[in-house]
Amino acid sequence: MKQFWEKVYKTLAFYQARAVRGMRGLWFDLAGPTVERPVFVVGCSRAGTTLVYKTLSEAATLGSLQKESHDFWATLHPPAERGWDSHAIPPEAAGAEDRRRVARLFYSHTGRRRFVDKNNQNGLSIPYLQRLFPDAFFVYVKRNPGDNILSLMEGWQRAETFATWSRDLPAEVRIDGGRFRRWCFFLPPGWREYLDASLEEVCAFQYREMNAAILAAREQVAAERWCEVAYETILDRPVETFAAVFGRCQVPFDRRLEEHCRSVLQRPYNAFSRIGRDKWRASPWRERIEVVLPQVGEIAGRMGYA
């Protein structure tokens, strides 16, 4: 009987939430409330972007879908319309209709005029997002290359989670001699050259190209609308680091958020293993990662990593 009533309550809650979204969407269509200063969390996959996004989502003043939005953006501008060249949405695709659809989605789901968003591909589309929302704020999350590449390699072994979008990819993936047959995470420009590569080469390529795209886009964003945070700094000083991030985003950092951040490292947020730094050195992938570290040395140096 208890399970029956739990199911009833969940069903009622689902339809209630859908009705609320419908009413908000109707209000948006009629009144057109202004959506302003959205926050976009960008960075390479497995760099700690989910940790930062979920923490920002705790702010009462920011609306959040509480999940990655790549399905929405891929529907808005499918990679197929660009010949599957990459997940980068060109800036010229930004227009009034895109802005309306994005604003409507977040307002109808959250009821907030300001929102925070994150997905694996947005770092490749910063010029587009900036043109779409000229007042947007960007939080760039970066991580040392060894650990980030290790986590990408671990993620590639979870295709059921990180390759759900790639079923229609018009290419035969034969990574690591055919061990990996589905492309994971995101497509940087030039990805076709890595269809037969080793897994560590692919992950080094993704790390390098994503961070290079973000650093290039940074030059076109006003300093007051940009914030950078190193994953390692969060590990060392989570409360102080997030207080600074919230401050840069002009989001109040109250006592509740402070308490949340004191224990934020105990929250899994898609972690594959214990949270820590230099984990790659003790991993079975160490020798393979060491081979490709020179390939990312230049970009890592620009990110602040020796």
C-alpha positions as CSV (number, residue, x, y, z in Angstrom):
1,M,0.0,0.0,0.0
2,K,2.8,2.4,0.8
3,Q,4.4,1.9,-2.6
4,F,1.0,2.5,-4.2
5,W,0.6,5.9,-2.5
6,E,4.2,6.9,-3.3
7,K,3.5,6.2,-6.9
8,V,0.3,8.3,-6.7
9,Y,2.2,11.2,-5.1
10,K,4.9,11.1,-7.7
11,T,2.4,11.0,-10.5
12,L,0.5,14.0,-9.1
13,A,3.8,15.9,-8.6
14,F,4.8,15.2,-12.2
15,Y,1.5,16.6,-13.6
16,Q,1.5,19.5,-11.2
17,A,5.0,20.5,-12.3
18,R,4.1,20.1,-16.0
19,A,1.0,22.3,-15.4
20,V,3.2,25.0,-13.7
21,R,5.6,24.9,-16.6
22,G,2.7,25.3,-19.0
23,M,1.4,28.3,-17.1
24,R,4.8,30.0,-17.0
25,G,5.3,29.3,-20.7
26,L,1.9,30.9,-21.4
27,W,2.9,33.9,-19.3
28,F,6.2,34.2,-21.1
29,D,4.4,34.2,-24.5
30,L,1.9,36.9,-23.3
31,A,4.1,39.2,-21.2
32,G,7.6,38.4,-22.5
33,P,9.5,38.8,-19.2
34,T,13.1,39.8,-19.6
35,V,15.7,37.1,-19.0
36,E,19.0,38.7,-18.1
37,R,22.6,38.0,-17.2
38,P,22.6,34.2,-17.7
39,V,25.5,32.3,-16.3
40,F,27.2,29.7,-18.5
41,V,29.6,27.2,-16.9
42,V,32.2,26.1,-19.5
43,G,35.2,23.9,-19.5
44,C,36.5,20.5,-20.8
45,S,34.3,17.5,-19.9
46,R,35.5,15.9,-16.6
47,A,37.2,19.1,-15.4
48,G,34.8,19.8,-12.5
49,T,32.1,21.7,-14.5
50,T,29.3,19.7,-12.9
51,L,30.6,20.4,-9.4
52,V,30.6,24.1,-10.2
53,Y,27.3,24.0,-12.0
54,K,25.5,22.1,-9.3
55,T,26.8,24.5,-6.6
56,L,25.7,27.6,-8.5
57,S,22.3,25.9,-9.0
58,E,21.9,26.0,-5.2
59,A,21.5,29.8,-5.4
60,A,17.9,30.9,-4.9
61,T,18.3,33.7,-7.4
62,L,19.4,31.5,-10.3
63,G,17.1,29.2,-12.2
64,S,18.5,25.8,-13.1
65,L,17.3,22.8,-15.0
66,Q,19.4,20.7,-12.6
67,K,20.7,18.7,-15.5
68,E,22.8,19.1,-18.7
69,S,21.1,20.9,-21.5
70,H,23.0,19.4,-24.5
71,D,19.8,17.7,-25.9
72,F,18.1,21.1,-26.1
73,W,21.0,22.9,-27.8
74,A,21.5,20.0,-30.2
75,T,17.8,20.2,-31.1
76,L,18.1,24.0,-31.6
77,H,21.1,23.6,-33.9
78,P,21.9,20.0,-34.7
79,P,25.5,19.1,-35.6
80,A,24.1,17.5,-38.7
81,E,23.1,20.9,-40.1
82,R,26.8,21.8,-40.2
83,G,27.9,18.4,-41.7
84,W,28.9,17.1,-38.3
85,D,32.0,19.3,-38.4
86,S,31.8,19.9,-34.6
87,H,29.5,20.8,-31.7
88,A,30.5,24.5,-32.1
89,I,27.5,26.6,-33.0
90,P,28.6,29.5,-35.2
91,P,27.9,33.0,-33.8
92,E,25.9,34.0,-36.9
93,A,23.3,31.4,-35.9
94,A,22.3,33.6,-33.0
95,G,19.1,35.5,-33.5
96,A,16.0,36.8,-31.8
97,E,14.1,33.5,-32.2
98,D,17.0,31.5,-30.6
99,R,17.0,34.0,-27.7
100,R,13.3,33.7,-27.3
101,R,13.3,29.9,-27.3
102,V,16.2,29.6,-24.8
103,A,14.7,32.2,-22.5
104,R,11.3,30.5,-22.6
105,L,12.8,27.1,-21.8
106,F,14.5,28.3,-18.7
107,Y,11.8,30.7,-17.5
108,S,9.0,28.1,-17.9
109,H,11.0,25.5,-16.0
110,T,12.4,27.7,-13.2
111,G,10.3,30.9,-13.0
112,R,13.6,32.9,-12.8
113,R,14.7,35.7,-15.0
114,R,18.3,34.7,-14.5
115,F,19.5,31.2,-15.0
116,V,22.7,29.0,-15.0
117,D,23.4,26.4,-17.7
118,K,26.0,23.8,-18.4
119,N,26.7,21.1,-20.9
120,N,29.6,19.3,-22.5
121,Q,29.6,21.4,-25.7
122,N,29.0,25.0,-24.7
123,G,32.7,25.8,-24.4
124,L,32.9,25.5,-28.2
125,S,30.1,27.9,-28.7
126,I,31.0,30.9,-26.5
127,P,30.9,33.5,-29.4
128,Y,27.4,32.2,-30.2
129,L,26.3,32.4,-26.6
130,Q,27.7,35.9,-26.2
131,R,25.9,37.1,-29.3
132,L,22.7,35.5,-28.1
133,F,23.0,37.1,-24.6
134,P,25.4,40.1,-24.7
135,D,25.1,40.4,-20.9
136,A,26.0,36.7,-20.2
137,F,28.5,35.7,-17.6
138,F,31.0,32.9,-18.2
139,V,32.6,30.7,-15.5
140,Y,35.5,28.8,-16.9
141,V,36.5,25.6,-15.0
142,K,40.0,24.2,-15.7
143,R,41.8,21.2,-14.4
144,N,45.4,19.9,-14.7
145,P,46.0,17.9,-17.9
146,G,47.0,14.6,-16.3
147,D,43.9,14.2,-14.1
148,N,41.5,15.6,-16.8
149,I,42.8,13.3,-19.4
150,L,42.5,10.3,-17.0
151,S,38.9,11.2,-16.2
152,L,38.1,11.5,-19.9
153,M,39.6,8.1,-20.5
154,E,37.5,6.7,-17.7
155,G,34.4,8.4,-19.1
156,W,35.0,6.9,-22.5
157,Q,34.4,3.5,-20.9
158,R,30.8,4.7,-20.0
159,A,29.3,5.1,-23.4
160,E,25.8,4.5,-22.1
161,T,26.2,7.9,-20.3
162,F,28.5,10.0,-22.4
163,A,27.8,8.8,-26.0
164,T,24.0,8.8,-26.0
165,W,24.0,11.6,-28.6
166,S,26.4,9.9,-31.0
167,R,24.2,7.0,-32.4
168,D,23.6,9.0,-35.6
169,L,27.3,10.0,-36.0
170,P,28.1,9.4,-39.8
171,A,31.5,7.8,-39.2
172,E,32.9,4.5,-38.0
173,V,34.6,4.9,-34.7
174,R,37.5,2.5,-34.1
175,I,39.3,4.1,-31.1
176,D,42.0,1.9,-29.5
177,G,41.9,-0.7,-32.3
178,G,38.1,-0.9,-32.2
179,R,37.6,-1.3,-28.5
180,F,35.6,2.0,-28.4
181,R,32.9,2.2,-31.1
182,R,31.0,5.2,-30.0
183,W,32.3,8.8,-29.7
184,C,31.9,10.2,-26.2
185,F,31.5,13.7,-24.8
186,F,31.9,16.3,-27.6
187,L,33.1,16.8,-31.2
188,P,35.9,19.4,-31.6
189,P,36.8,20.5,-35.1
190,G,39.1,18.0,-36.7
191,W,37.6,15.0,-34.8
192,R,37.6,12.8,-37.9
193,E,41.4,12.7,-37.9
194,Y,41.1,10.7,-34.6
195,L,38.7,7.9,-35.6
196,D,41.5,5.3,-35.5
197,A,43.6,6.9,-32.8
198,S,44.5,5.6,-29.3
199,L,42.2,6.5,-26.5
200,E,44.8,8.7,-24.8
201,E,45.4,10.6,-28.1
202,V,41.7,11.3,-28.5
203,C,41.3,12.5,-24.9
204,A,44.4,14.7,-25.2
205,F,42.9,16.1,-28.4
206,Q,39.6,16.9,-26.7
207,Y,41.4,18.5,-23.7
208,R,43.6,20.6,-26.0
209,E,40.9,21.8,-28.4
210,M,38.2,22.6,-25.9
211,N,40.5,24.7,-23.7
212,A,42.0,26.4,-26.8
213,A,38.5,27.3,-28.0
214,I,37.7,28.8,-24.6
215,L,40.9,30.7,-24.3
216,A,40.4,32.1,-27.8
217,A,36.8,33.2,-26.9
218,R,38.0,34.8,-23.7
219,E,39.6,37.5,-25.7
220,Q,36.2,38.7,-26.9
221,V,34.5,38.7,-23.5
222,A,34.6,41.7,-21.2
223,A,36.7,41.0,-18.0
224,E,33.8,41.8,-15.8
225,R,31.8,39.0,-17.4
226,W,34.4,36.3,-17.0
227,C,35.6,34.2,-14.1
228,E,38.1,31.3,-14.0
229,V,38.4,28.7,-11.4
230,A,40.9,25.8,-11.1
231,Y,39.5,22.5,-9.9
232,E,42.5,22.1,-7.6
233,T,41.7,25.4,-5.9
234,I,38.2,24.0,-5.1
235,L,39.8,21.0,-3.5
236,D,42.1,23.1,-1.3
237,R,39.6,25.9,-0.3
238,P,36.0,25.1,-1.4
239,V,34.2,27.7,0.7
240,E,36.6,30.6,-0.2
241,T,36.8,29.6,-3.8
242,F,33.0,29.4,-4.3
243,A,32.5,32.6,-2.3
244,A,34.8,34.3,-4.9
245,V,32.9,32.7,-7.8
246,F,29.5,33.7,-6.5
247,G,30.9,37.2,-6.0
248,R,32.2,37.5,-9.5
249,C,28.8,36.3,-10.8
250,Q,27.0,38.9,-8.6
251,V,25.1,36.2,-6.9
252,P,24.6,36.5,-3.1
253,F,26.6,34.0,-1.1
254,D,24.6,33.5,2.1
255,R,25.1,31.3,5.1
256,R,23.1,28.4,3.6
257,L,25.4,28.4,0.6
258,E,28.5,28.6,2.8
259,E,27.4,25.5,4.7
260,H,26.6,23.7,1.5
261,C,30.2,24.4,0.2
262,R,31.7,23.1,3.4
263,S,30.6,19.6,2.5
264,V,30.5,20.0,-1.3
265,L,33.5,17.7,-1.8
266,Q,31.5,14.8,-0.2
267,R,28.9,15.1,-3.0
268,P,29.6,12.7,-5.8
269,Y,28.4,14.8,-8.8
270,N,29.5,12.2,-11.4
271,A,32.8,11.4,-9.7
272,F,34.2,8.0,-10.7
273,S,36.4,7.6,-7.7
274,R,37.6,9.5,-4.6
275,I,38.1,13.2,-5.2
276,G,41.7,14.3,-5.3
277,R,44.6,15.6,-7.3
278,D,47.3,13.9,-9.3
279,K,45.3,10.7,-9.4
280,W,46.7,9.9,-12.9
281,R,50.1,9.2,-11.4
282,A,48.8,6.2,-9.5
283,S,46.4,5.0,-12.3
284,P,47.0,2.0,-14.6
285,W,46.8,4.5,-17.5
286,R,49.8,6.5,-16.3
287,E,52.3,5.4,-18.9
288,R,49.8,6.1,-21.7
289,I,49.0,9.5,-20.3
290,E,52.7,10.4,-20.0
291,V,53.1,9.8,-23.8
292,V,50.5,12.5,-24.7
293,L,51.2,15.1,-22.1
294,P,53.7,16.9,-24.4
295,Q,50.8,17.3,-26.9
296,V,48.9,19.5,-24.4
297,G,51.9,21.2,-22.8
298,E,51.4,24.5,-24.7
299,I,47.7,24.9,-23.9
300,A,48.2,23.7,-20.3
301,G,50.9,26.4,-19.8
302,R,48.4,29.0,-21.1
303,M,45.9,27.7,-18.5
304,G,48.4,28.2,-15.7
305,Y,49.7,24.7,-15.4
306,A,53.4,24.0,-15.5
